[in-house]
Structure formats: C-alpha cells, structure tokens
Amino acid sequence: MNPYGPVAIYLVVAVAAALLFSVVPGLLARAKPNAHKREAYECGVEPTSPVAGRFPIRFYLIAMLFVVFDVEAASFYPWAVQMHALRVFGLLEMIVFIIVLAIGYAYVWKKGGFVWR
Amino acid sequence: MPVWLIVLIKSALLLFVVVTAFAYAMLVERKILGWMQLRPGPNRVGPWGLLQPAADAAKLLLKEDLTPETADRLLYKLAPFISLVTAFAVYAVIPFGSSSSGTWVIGNVNAGILLILAITSLGVYGICLGGWASGSKYPLLGSVRSTAQMISYELAMSLSFIGVLILAGTTSLDGIVHAQTRWWFVLPQFVGCVIYVITAVAETNRAPFDLVEAETELVAGFHTEYSGLRFGLFFIAEYVNMLTVSCIATLLFFGGWNPAFGLAAVPGVVWFVLKVACFMFFYMWLRATLPRLRYDRLMAFGWKVLLPVATLNLIVTAVVVAYTG
C-alpha cells in the first residue's frame, strides 16, 4: 500500500474520535440555562461593553513578518536535504540567500518591528 | 485480514494509547507538582490516585456545556474540535520503533517531518478561533497573544530542524533515526536541540511560556468561556501536543529507538517510550521551577535571540558538512 494510504485511514479514525468527544457532552450533560450563565465571563461583573473585536496593530505586524520569514525558512528544507550532494556550491548559494534575508531582518529590527510597546 | 482493516485496528489502538497516555500524564504531572511543592498530590481516588483521570473524565462529561450569548456558535464548537484533530493527526507519521517491518508506525512517509510541521502549525487555528468566537474580552486577548507567540516561535522551531536535515540528508523520520545509530544528533546539533526544546515549550503554551492562560491577567485565556468536555478537548489537545513534541525531540535529537549505553537487548520501543517520558518529566519540572515570562520579553526573545541563533547554527552546520561531510 502507498504509505499515504494508512495516513488517510488514521486521519479518518482521528476525526471520528474527536467528533465523538465533541458530540458526547451535548448528550450526557444536563442543561439548566439562565441569563447569567449565557453572559460573557468578566470576573463576576456584568459585561460593561460588547467586544469590539479590536486588538493592537502589532499583532497584525507579527503575522505579516511571520509569513515573510516562514516562506524563506521553508525554502531551506530542500536545500538542507541535498547538502551532502551540493557541498561548497550549495553553501555559497545559500549564504547569498541568507545575506539577502539578513538585510530584510536588519531593516525590520532597525524600524522597531520586534519592539513590543 | 485485508491490509486496510489492520491499519484501522492499529489506528484505533494508537489513539487509545495516546488518550490513555494523556490521562496518566496529567495525573503524573499533578503528582510531581505536588511532590515538588511538598504536598502529596491527588491521592483520594483509588490507590495513589490512580483512578483520578476517570473521575475527572466523569466530572467533565456531566458538566453543563455553556455557550455565551455573544459567541459565534458554529466556530465556538468547531475550535476545540480543530485543536483535538490536529493534535491526534500528527501520530499518523511518528514511528515508535524501527519501521523496516512497518509494525511500529502507521504511515512511513518519506516527507514525515514536513507533514508534522504542516499539521502542528494548523493547531494554532483551534486556539485562535476559540478565543475569537467566544465573543468575550479575555478569550480574545488570550487568543491574539497566543497566536502571535506560536507563530513567532514556530519560525525558530522550523529553522532548528534544518541542522538535523543537513546531517541526515532526508526528511523521513525513519531515515533520521537510522542516521543516528553512531551518535545522537544532540551532540553535533546541541544548539539546535536547545532551540528546539525552548520553542517546543512555547509552541505547546506551557510554563514558563504559558502567557495564553496567564491567570493573573487573562482569567484563563482563550478557553475562559469553555466548560465541561469542550474545555476538556482543549486540555486533551494540550497534553497530546506535549507528547508529540517530546516524540519529535526524541526522534530528531535523541536517537529515537536507538538504545543508550549499548543496551541493545532492550527493545527499541521501550527506549523510545523512556526517552519521551524523560522529556515529559522535564516539562513538568520546568512548570514547577520557572516563573512566567513577561509578554514583551517573550516576543523579543523569539525574534531577536532564537531566530538569529538558529540561522547561525544552520550556517555553521552547512559549512562543516560542505568541507568535511
């Protein structure tokens, strides 16, 4: 069998197990709802304002930096596996790549991209 | 018996083992934390508290399943499910013993480590959506924090694997372990190993990186609104993820099922389980010892220290392999 066949079968079993775990509480637990239980939890105080869904812009920035650097990290993988064959040629190519990466990294650092205010 | 049926039985058995391991990892953690704080730990339910996991499961099952009015109902119910599925799914490719016969692994795929990275990075969706869909302030804050933390440390984590890949020359987990028969990669890749262990603790949101559920500031973080078994799903996912990263550390840096001290008479699976258990103990020890980090320091550490050090480590490894390997 193709090695991915068993992986697919296992995934089906895992999804089924997780589904079972998510459905069971609705069947066994008894529900006695009241207005206070349905409120969002704010340490016993009645919610003062609805959640606006706003949060600091820095989180978006981190997410964007992550996408940039993670794509670059992903391109290391095929190179790493072939390193024994590529030898010095592969090393030089990758050092050029890392220098380009380092320029971007230094720019973000200097602009304060990693400072959490 | 047809092959697919054998795989099906093996899968069910493996999941049973993983869930049982979770239940007892939780008990052991509470015992160890107890002992480290000079308390007995759970000892009322059954001898030495051995039935405590069953009691906890029964209690979680019977608890009312609350959904706040402000929540996005579908996503709110979907989030713990996503967390759990991704936590379980990784075990499809983890080999527990030499897989030449295929007995100790579900799927011996040659892109094993890529698949593991792909699946574990999906886990962030459970936490991110769970906090957002709760429609409550603390969960939202907890989830954006944890998302930022997890993606930042994921970078250094994926870079810390590369040194191992250069030495092993393959992404197959089986191949990586076979490459370690002479010496474990923790010796030539010590820096990579240290980075991996740090990022692994941060990825699973465990102390001292458990800012996601910093009780003093965020109540319980992203799962504040969850109750009953739906909270339990996040809990299971967290412990299963701890087991997963312990397995990965064992496979990549500590020789997998290769015996230590030349004791080849002991079966490989036993060695594997022993090494994973040592890692789990290390986790619990960390939780008992270290205080929580401050959030700005955590992010600065990830981006300004771990990332460049991981890159330097991979350059040094590549230079050594290019000139000597």
Interface residues (C-beta under 8 A of the other chain):
Chain A: M1 P3 Y4 G5 P6 V7 I9 Y10 L11 V13 A14 V15 A17 A18 L19 F21 S22 V24 P25 G26 L28 A29 R30 A31 K32 K37 R38 E39 A40 Y41 E42 C43 P47 P50 V51 G53 F55 R58 F59 I62 A63 L65 F66 F69 D70 A73 A74 F76 Y77 A80 V81 Q82 M83 H84 L86 R87 V88 G90 L91 M94 I95 I98 L101 Y105 W109 G113 F114 V115 W116 R117
Chain B: V3 W4 V7 L8 K10 S11 A12 L14 L15 V19 L60 L61 L62 K63 E64 D65 L66 T67 P68 E69 T70 K77 P80 F81 L84 V85 F88 A89 Y91 A92 V93 I106 G107 N108 V109 N110 L114 L115 W132 S134 G135 S136 K137 Y138 L140 L141 V144 T147 A148 I151 S152 E154 L155 S158 L159 I162 L165 I166 G169 T170 T171 V219 T224 E225 G228 L229 R230 G232 L233 I236 Y295 D296 M299 A300 W303 K304 L307 P308 T311 L314 I315 A318 V319 V321 A322 Y323 G325
